[in-house]
């Protein structure tokens, strides 16, 4: 480990936080929120399969899906390739 610039020559630098400390805490709202959105997605699929949705909405959702995928790929590329 490289010595810290601000520390004195006999001090040992210890990191104050663990790498994934954010996952050590429990968020009680995360579970119900995830369940709600998954149930909403299942409901949306059932409505589409039942034929209660216009073809224009399906095309619009597909275009939004493509743009969101492109944004995720572009963001990941920028994060990992341009450091």
C-alpha positions as CSV (number, residue, x, y, z in Angstrom):
1,X,0.0,0.0,0.0
2,X,1.3,3.4,-1.0
3,X,1.8,5.7,2.0
4,X,-0.5,8.6,2.2
5,X,0.9,12.1,1.5
6,X,-0.8,13.6,4.6
7,X,0.3,11.0,7.1
8,X,3.3,11.0,9.2
9,X,6.1,8.5,8.6
10,X,5.0,5.9,11.3
11,X,1.3,6.2,10.9
12,X,-0.7,3.5,9.2
13,X,-3.5,4.6,7.0
14,X,-6.7,2.6,7.4
15,X,-9.7,3.2,5.1
16,X,-12.7,4.5,7.0
17,X,-15.3,2.7,4.9
18,X,-15.6,-0.7,3.3
19,X,-16.0,-1.0,-0.4
20,X,-19.6,-2.1,-0.4
21,X,-20.8,-0.5,2.9
22,X,-24.0,0.8,1.2
23,X,-25.2,-2.8,1.0
24,X,-24.8,-3.4,4.7
25,X,-27.8,-1.3,5.6
26,X,-31.3,-2.6,5.1
27,X,-33.8,-0.4,3.2
28,X,-37.4,-1.5,4.3
29,X,-39.0,0.3,1.3
30,X,-37.0,-1.6,-1.3
31,X,-38.8,-4.9,-1.1
32,X,-42.4,-3.6,-1.4
33,X,-41.3,-1.2,-4.2
34,X,-39.7,-4.0,-6.2
35,X,-42.7,-6.2,-5.7
36,X,-45.0,-3.4,-6.9
37,X,-43.1,-2.7,-10.1
38,X,-42.8,-6.4,-11.0
39,X,-46.6,-6.8,-10.5
40,X,-47.1,-3.7,-12.6
41,X,-45.0,-5.2,-15.4
42,X,-47.0,-8.5,-15.2
43,X,-50.2,-6.5,-15.4
44,X,-49.0,-4.6,-18.4
45,X,-48.0,-7.9,-20.2
46,X,-51.5,-9.3,-19.5
47,X,-53.2,-6.2,-20.8
48,X,-51.1,-6.4,-24.0
49,X,-51.8,-10.1,-24.5
50,X,-55.6,-9.5,-23.9
51,X,-55.6,-7.1,-26.9
52,X,-56.6,-4.0,-25.0
53,X,-53.7,-1.9,-26.3
54,X,-53.4,-0.1,-29.6
55,X,-50.6,-1.1,-31.9
56,X,-49.3,2.5,-31.8
57,X,-48.6,2.2,-28.0
58,X,-46.7,-1.1,-28.6
59,X,-44.5,0.5,-31.3
60,X,-43.9,3.5,-29.0
61,X,-42.9,1.2,-26.2
62,X,-40.5,-0.7,-28.5
63,X,-38.9,2.5,-29.6
64,X,-38.5,3.6,-26.0
65,X,-37.0,0.2,-25.2
66,X,-34.4,0.6,-28.0
67,X,-33.4,4.1,-26.9
68,X,-33.0,3.0,-23.3
69,X,-30.9,0.1,-24.3
70,X,-28.7,2.3,-26.4
71,X,-28.4,4.8,-23.5
72,X,-27.3,2.0,-21.1
73,X,-24.7,0.6,-23.6
74,X,-23.4,4.1,-24.3
75,X,-23.1,4.9,-20.6
76,X,-21.3,1.6,-19.9
77,X,-18.9,2.2,-22.8
78,X,-18.2,5.7,-21.6
79,X,-17.7,4.5,-18.0
80,X,-15.3,1.7,-18.9
81,X,-13.6,2.8,-22.1
82,X,-12.8,6.5,-21.4
83,X,-11.1,6.4,-18.0
